[in-house]
Amino acid sequence: MKNFEEYLKKGLVKTRKENVARVKSILEEADKRLKFFNTLQISEESANYIIENMYDVIRELIEAKMLLEGYKSYSHEATVSYLKKLEFSSSEVEFMNELRSIRNQTKYYGHLVNAEYAKKVSEFTNKAYPRLKALIKID
């Protein structure tokens, strides 16, 4: 995975004025989404929906942090690479990047994931969520 700065140079991330109202909206939606998907039983039938939405929860929080820092991403890869700047470990960034790829396959190519993978994604999301949320400080 490329460094965040490379995405910035290529124009896949643009600098913007911070957007606190949008950040608040994103945080509210991410909270609702996580609460809802944490109420569902993880099964073979629900696995794809769970991983797609858990991915979106984390992506939304990363994008909220980016908006506060004056960035707007036009690439999911660039968004995931921003985790490096937030001091997530290389294994966490790699897992999130793998999840990005698998979510793309499930959403657009009919790929199915199993309940075991959905459980891993749920555990990752529930650990990463409070860490990311703590980084998003709104005055």
C-alpha positions in Angstrom: 0.0 0.0 0.0 1.2 3.5 -0.9 1.9 6.2 1.6 -0.9 8.7 2.0 1.3 11.5 0.6 1.4 9.6 -2.8 -2.4 9.7 -3.0 -2.3 13.4 -2.2 0.3 14.0 -5.0 -1.8 12.0 -7.5 -4.9 14.1 -6.7 -6.8 11.2 -5.1 -6.9 13.2 -2.0 -7.5 16.9 -2.0 -7.1 19.6 0.6 -10.2 21.3 1.8 -11.3 23.5 4.6 -12.3 21.4 7.6 -16.0 20.5 7.7 -17.1 20.1 11.3 -20.8 19.8 10.5 -20.1 16.9 8.1 -17.9 15.3 10.7 -20.7 15.4 13.3 -23.1 13.9 10.7 -20.6 11.1 9.9 -20.0 10.3 13.6 -23.7 10.0 14.2 -24.3 7.7 11.2 -21.3 5.5 12.1 -22.6 5.2 15.7 -26.0 4.1 14.5 -24.5 1.7 11.9 -22.2 0.0 14.5 -24.9 -0.3 17.1 -27.3 -1.9 14.6 -24.8 -4.3 13.2 -23.6 -5.3 16.6 -27.2 -6.5 17.4 -27.2 -9.0 14.5 -26.2 -12.6 14.9 -23.2 -13.4 12.7 -24.1 -16.3 10.4 -23.3 -17.5 6.9 -26.4 -15.6 5.7 -25.5 -12.3 7.4 -21.7 -12.4 6.9 -21.5 -10.3 3.7 -23.8 -7.6 5.1 -21.8 -7.4 8.3 -18.4 -7.1 6.7 -19.6 -4.5 4.2 -21.1 -2.3 6.9 -18.3 -2.8 9.5 -15.9 -1.7 6.7 -18.1 1.4 6.1 -18.1 2.2 9.8 -14.3 2.3 10.0 -14.0 4.1 6.6 -16.4 6.7 7.7 -14.5 7.4 10.9 -11.2 7.7 9.0 -12.9 10.1 6.5 -14.2 12.1 9.5 -10.7 12.5 10.9 -9.4 13.4 7.4 -12.1 16.1 7.1 -11.0 17.6 10.4 -7.5 17.7 9.1 -8.6 19.4 5.9 -8.5 16.4 3.5 -11.2 14.8 1.2 -10.4 11.4 -0.2 -11.6 10.2 -3.5 -10.1 6.7 -3.1 -10.9 4.0 -0.6 -7.2 2.9 -0.8 -6.1 6.5 0.1 -8.5 6.5 3.1 -7.2 3.2 4.4 -3.6 4.4 3.9 -4.4 7.3 6.3 -4.5 4.8 9.1 -0.7 4.8 9.0 -0.7 8.5 9.8 -3.0 7.7 12.8 -0.4 5.3 14.1 -2.2 2.0 13.5 0.1 -0.9 13.2 1.2 -2.3 9.8 -0.8 -5.5 10.5 -3.9 -3.4 11.3 -3.5 -1.4 8.1 -3.0 -4.6 6.1 -6.1 -6.1 7.6 -8.2 -3.0 6.8 -6.8 -3.1 3.2 -7.6 -6.7 2.9 -11.1 -5.9 4.2 -11.4 -3.1 1.6 -10.6 -5.5 -1.2 -12.9 -8.3 0.1 -15.7 -5.8 0.6 -15.3 -4.6 -3.0 -15.5 -8.3 -4.2 -18.6 -8.9 -2.1 -20.4 -5.7 -3.2 -19.6 -5.8 -6.9 -18.6 -9.4 -7.9 -20.8 -11.6 -5.8 -18.0 -13.0 -3.6 -19.3 -14.6 -0.4 -17.5 -14.6 2.9 -18.0 -16.9 5.8 -19.2 -16.3 9.4 -15.7 -16.8 10.7 -14.3 -14.0 8.7 -17.2 -11.8 9.6 -16.4 -12.4 13.3 -12.8 -11.3 12.7 -14.1 -8.2 11.0 -16.5 -7.4 13.8 -13.8 -7.9 16.5 -11.4 -5.6 14.5 -14.1 -3.0 14.0 -15.1 -2.9 17.7 -11.5 -2.5 18.7 -10.6 0.1 16.1 -13.8 2.1 16.5 -13.1 3.7 20.0 -9.5 4.4 19.0 -10.5 6.3 15.9 -13.4 8.1 17.7 -10.9 9.3 20.4 -8.8 10.9 17.6 -11.7 12.9 16.4 -11.9 16.0 18.6 -14.5 18.6 17.8 -14.4 21.9 19.6 
